[in-house]
């Protein structure tokens, strides 16, 4: 099979020739800047990589590295706006297109991360939303050259194209704008504000996504959305609260995406999102990422309970095994996830979120090599 055929088969719950692998295909399946630099030196690959995501500090992997790792996916992302420039900010900070201020924080050997320094709508009222400086989703810079890039990837490669418009977040974006604590209180005490904010975010997201899919929709196989809704121990809110406050917007957005492309929807949420899987499948989500195995149920149980309705995308532990385990322990981790999640299709192997700065290159290579060694169908491990 080609990589594209392999991924599509897995998404359709059919067994391909081997388990598909995604390393570098998207913003939550790539490698951190620091870890990627070490990996390139380890492999003897010269050159410098651009950032696939500035905010999350992950690399746009060198094609030679992606081939060495056996990745079946390639990224397709919106570009920067043409008619907007970041406003001045203090050293070590940046302001994104939504007006959120971020500050770069160092965590020693664990690398650097951007953390929110200011949420611009922290004290806003419903009336203030009408006067806020929202991003222009139709800025031509977002889709400049997008059709040509998508068509080239589709025509000149055999990889699955994993696309992200940058206009797909609701709850997570609202928390960035408002502050997590305030948004959680708003869910209970200020439903009118939550609905007004969500309606505005939906309007902008639909406009940006429509423009993106007009250009790229015919060529892509995966459309990535992201909205972190869980912690290590469970959902950030009750399931009833999710269904009444947020699910209607996720449903409208998923319906819209499905009406503009045949691509599968890949939904990213960190944490223990087990209780959301049925709801996400109901509104049209095809695959979930990153399958945070340190937080969710045993993967064999997940497969038994949800394997007929959702594709699992991820599963290789980045909290303990990849950074701290031996090569043998990484290999054992890959074997277990393949054994649990791969039978019958419906599994794309990747690290749980992007590979962080504390993961040694030997363990990255061990993950990739074990996927090739044990991932052939029929699964017999």
C-alpha positions in Angstrom: 0.0 0.0 0.0 1.0 3.6 -0.4 1.1 5.7 2.8 -2.1 7.4 1.7 -3.9 4.2 1.1 -2.6 2.8 4.4 -4.0 5.8 6.5 -7.3 5.8 4.7 -7.8 2.1 5.3 -7.1 2.5 9.0 -9.6 5.4 9.2 -12.2 3.2 7.5 -11.6 0.4 10.1 -10.0 -1.9 7.6 -6.6 -3.6 8.1 -3.9 -2.1 5.8 -0.6 -3.8 5.1 0.9 -2.3 8.3 0.0 0.1 11.0 0.2 3.7 9.7 2.7 6.0 11.5 2.3 9.7 12.0 5.5 11.5 13.1 5.5 15.1 11.9 2.2 15.2 10.2 0.6 17.8 12.5 1.0 20.2 15.3 0.4 17.6 18.0 2.3 14.7 16.3 5.6 16.3 15.6 8.8 16.8 17.6 9.9 19.7 19.7 12.6 22.1 18.4 15.2 20.9 20.8 14.5 17.2 20.4 14.4 17.5 16.7 17.8 19.2 16.6 19.3 16.4 18.6 17.7 13.8 16.4 19.1 15.4 13.3 22.6 15.5 14.7 22.2 11.8 15.7 21.2 10.9 12.2 23.8 13.1 10.6 21.2 15.1 8.8 22.4 18.7 8.2 20.2 21.8 7.9 17.7 23.8 9.9 14.0 23.2 10.2 11.2 25.8 10.3 8.6 25.7 13.1 5.5 23.8 12.3 3.9 25.7 15.2 5.6 28.7 16.8 3.3 28.6 19.8 3.8 25.0 20.6 7.5 25.1 19.5 7.4 22.0 17.3 9.5 21.5 14.2 8.5 21.1 10.6 10.5 17.9 10.1 13.1 17.5 7.4 11.8 15.2 4.7 14.9 13.0 5.2 14.0 12.6 8.9 10.3 11.8 8.1 11.3 9.1 5.7 13.8 7.6 8.2 11.0 7.5 10.8 8.6 5.9 8.3 5.9 8.6 8.7 2.9 8.1 6.5 1.5 11.7 6.9 2.6 15.1 5.7 1.4 18.4 7.1 -0.6 21.1 5.3 -1.2 24.3 7.3 -2.5 27.8 6.9 0.1 30.5 6.5 0.5 33.8 8.4 -2.0 36.7 7.8 -0.9 39.3 5.3 -2.7 42.3 6.7 -1.9 41.9 10.4 1.4 42.3 12.2 1.8 41.5 15.9 1.6 44.6 18.1 4.6 45.6 20.2 5.1 43.5 23.3 7.7 43.2 26.1 10.8 41.1 25.5 10.2 37.4 25.7 6.5 37.8 24.9 4.3 37.7 21.8 0.7 38.5 21.0 -1.3 36.2 18.7 -3.9 37.0 16.1 -6.6 36.8 18.8 -5.0 39.3 21.0 -3.7 36.8 23.6 -0.3 37.6 25.1 2.1 34.7 25.6 5.3 34.6 27.6 8.2 32.2 26.9 9.1 30.2 30.0 12.1 28.0 30.3 11.9 24.6 32.0 15.5 23.6 32.0 16.2 20.4 30.1 12.5 20.1 29.4 12.8 23.0 26.9 10.8 26.2 26.6 7.1 26.7 26.4 4.8 29.7 25.7 2.4 30.3 28.6 -0.5 32.8 28.7 0.5 36.1 30.3 -2.7 38.1 29.5 -6.2 37.1 28.5 -7.7 40.1 26.8 -11.3 39.3 27.6 -10.8 38.5 31.2 -13.1 41.3 32.3 -15.3 41.6 29.2 -19.0 41.8 29.1 -21.3 40.6 26.3 -21.5 44.1 24.9 -17.7 44.3 24.7 -17.5 41.4 22.3 -19.1 43.6 19.6 -16.2 46.1 19.8 -13.3 43.7 20.2 -10.6 43.5 17.5 -11.2 40.0 16.1 -8.9 38.5 13.5 -10.0 38.6 9.9 -10.4 34.9 8.8 -10.5 36.0 5.2 -7.1 37.6 5.2 -5.5 36.3 1.9 -2.3 35.5 3.7 -3.8 32.5 5.4 -4.4 30.6 2.1 -1.6 32.1 0.0 -0.2 29.3 -2.2 -2.3 26.7 -0.3 -4.0 25.2 -3.3 -0.8 24.7 -5.2 0.9 23.2 -2.1 -2.1 20.8 -1.5 -2.3 19.8 -5.1 1.5 19.2 -5.3 1.4 17.0 -2.1 -1.5 15.1 -3.5 -0.1 14.6 -7.0 3.6 14.3 -6.4 3.6 12.2 -3.2 1.8 9.2 -1.9 1.5 10.4 1.7 -1.7 11.1 3.6 -2.2 14.9 3.9 -3.0 16.1 7.4 -4.5 19.6 7.2 -5.1 22.3 9.7 -6.7 25.6 9.0 -5.9 27.2 12.3 -9.6 28.0 12.8 -11.0 25.0 14.7 -10.8 25.7 18.4 -13.8 26.7 20.6 -13.3 26.0 24.3 -9.5 26.2 24.3 -9.6 29.4 22.4 -12.2 30.8 24.8 -10.1 29.9 27.8 -7.1 31.7 26.2 -9.2 34.8 25.6 -11.0 34.8 29.0 -8.8 32.7 31.3 -9.5 29.1 32.3 -10.8 29.9 35.8 -13.1 32.6 34.6 -14.5 30.4 31.7 -15.2 27.6 34.2 -17.2 30.0 36.3 -18.9 31.4 33.3 -20.2 27.9 32.4 -22.2 28.0 35.6 -22.9 31.6 36.3 -22.8 33.5 32.9 -24.3 31.3 30.3 -25.2 34.3 28.2 -21.6 35.3 27.9 -20.5 31.8 27.0 -23.0 31.6 24.2 -22.2 35.0 22.9 -18.5 34.2 22.8 -19.1 30.8 21.2 -21.3 32.3 18.5 -18.6 34.8 17.6 -15.9 32.1 17.6 -18.1 29.9 15.5 -18.7 32.7 13.0 -14.9 33.3 12.6 -14.0 29.7 12.5 -16.5 28.8 9.8 -15.4 31.7 7.6 -11.7 30.8 8.0 -12.3 27.1 7.5 -14.5 27.6 4.5 -11.8 29.6 2.8 -9.2 27.0 3.7 -11.3 24.0 2.5 -12.2 25.8 -0.8 -8.5 25.7 -1.6 -7.4 22.4 0.0 -10.5 20.3 0.6 -10.4 18.2 -2.6 -6.8 17.0 -1.8 -6.7 16.3 1.9 -7.4 13.0 3.8 -7.3 14.3 7.4 -8.6 17.6 8.8 -7.3 18.3 12.2 -9.3 20.1 14.9 -8.2 20.7 18.5 -10.0 21.6 21.7 -8.5 20.4 25.0 -11.4 19.4 27.2 -9.9 17.1 29.8 -7.3 16.9 32.5 -5.2 13.9 33.6 -8.1 12.7 35.7 -11.2 13.5 33.6 -13.2 16.2 31.9 -12.9 19.8 32.8 -16.7 19.9 33.1 -19.5 17.5 33.6 -20.7 15.6 30.5 -24.1 17.3 30.9 -22.4 20.7 30.9 -20.4 19.8 27.7 -23.6 18.7 26.0 -25.5 21.8 26.8 -22.8 24.5 26.4 -20.2 23.3 23.9 -21.4 20.3 21.9 -23.9 22.3 19.8 -20.9 24.3 18.4 -18.8 21.3 17.9 -21.7 19.7 16.0 -22.2 22.7 13.8 -18.5 22.9 13.0 -18.2 19.2 12.2 -21.2 19.3 10.0 -19.7 22.3 8.1 -16.4 20.5 7.6 -18.1 17.4 6.4 -20.0 19.4 3.9 -16.8 20.9 2.4 -14.4 18.0 2.2 -14.4 14.2 2.3 -11.5 14.2 4.7 -11.8 12.5 8.0 -12.0 14.7 11.1 -9.1 14.1 13.6 -10.0 15.6 16.9 -7.2 16.5 19.4 -7.8 16.7 23.2 -5.2 16.0 25.8 -6.2 14.2 29.1 -8.7 11.6 30.0 -11.4 12.2 27.3 -12.9 8.7 27.5 -16.4 10.0 28.5 -16.4 12.2 25.4 -15.8 9.5 22.7 -19.4 8.6 22.1 -20.4 12.2 21.8 -17.6 13.0 19.4 -18.3 10.0 17.2 -22.0 11.0 17.2 -21.2 14.5 15.7 -18.9 13.1 13.0 -15.5 12.9 14.5 -13.6 10.0 12.8 -10.4 9.8 14.9 -9.2 11.0 18.3 -5.7 12.1 19.2 -3.4 11.8 21.2 -5.0 8.8 23.2 -3.2 9.8 26.4 -2.5 6.4 27.8 -1.2 7.7 31.1 -4.6 9.2 31.8 -7.2 7.0 29.9 -8.3 3.5 30.4 -6.3 0.4 29.3 -6.0 0.6 25.5 -7.4 -2.9 25.1 -10.5 -1.8 26.9 -10.7 1.4 24.8 -10.5 -0.7 21.7 -13.2 -3.1 22.9 -15.5 -0.3 23.9 -15.1 2.2 21.1 -13.1 0.5 18.3 -16.0 0.2 16.0 -16.8 3.9 16.0 -13.6 5.8 16.3 -10.0 5.6 15.1 -7.3 5.9 17.7 -4.4 8.2 16.7 -1.4 8.3 19.0 -1.0 6.0 22.0 2.8 5.9 22.6 3.4 7.4 26.0 5.4 10.6 26.2 4.9 11.2 29.9 7.0 8.3 31.2 8.1 5.8 28.6 9.6 7.9 25.8 11.5 10.4 28.0 12.5 8.0 30.8 12.3 4.5 29.4 15.1 2.4 27.9 15.1 1.4 24.2 13.7 -2.0 25.3 10.9 -0.3 27.3 10.0 1.9 24.3 9.8 -1.2 22.1 7.6 -3.0 24.6 5.3 0.1 24.7 4.9 0.1 20.9 4.2 -3.7 20.9 1.5 -3.3 23.5 -0.3 -0.4 21.8 -0.2 -2.3 18.4 -1.5 -5.4 20.1 -4.3 -3.6 21.8 -5.4 -1.0 19.2 -4.4 -2.3 15.7 -6.5 -5.4 15.1 -9.3 -4.7 12.6 -7.7 -1.3 11.6 -8.7 1.9 13.3 -5.2 2.8 14.6 -2.6 5.3 13.5 0.5 5.0 15.7 2.0 8.2 17.0 3.4 9.6 20.2 1.0 11.0 22.8 1.2 14.7 21.7 4.4 16.0 20.2 7.7 14.4 21.3 9.1 16.7 23.9 12.6 18.1 24.5 13.4 15.4 27.2 13.1 12.5 24.7 16.5 11.1 23.5 16.9 10.4 19.8 17.5 6.7 20.5 14.0 6.4 21.9 12.5 8.2 18.9 14.2 5.8 16.6 13.2 2.8 18.8 9.6 3.8 18.5 9.8 4.2 14.7 11.7 0.9 14.3 9.3 -1.1 16.5 6.3 0.2 14.6 7.8 -1.2 11.4 8.9 -4.5 13.1 5.6 -5.3 14.8 3.0 -3.4 12.8 2.5 -5.8 9.9 -1.0 -7.2 9.4 -2.3 -9.6 10.4 -1.1 -8.6 13.9 0.5 -11.6 15.5 2.2 -10.4 18.7 
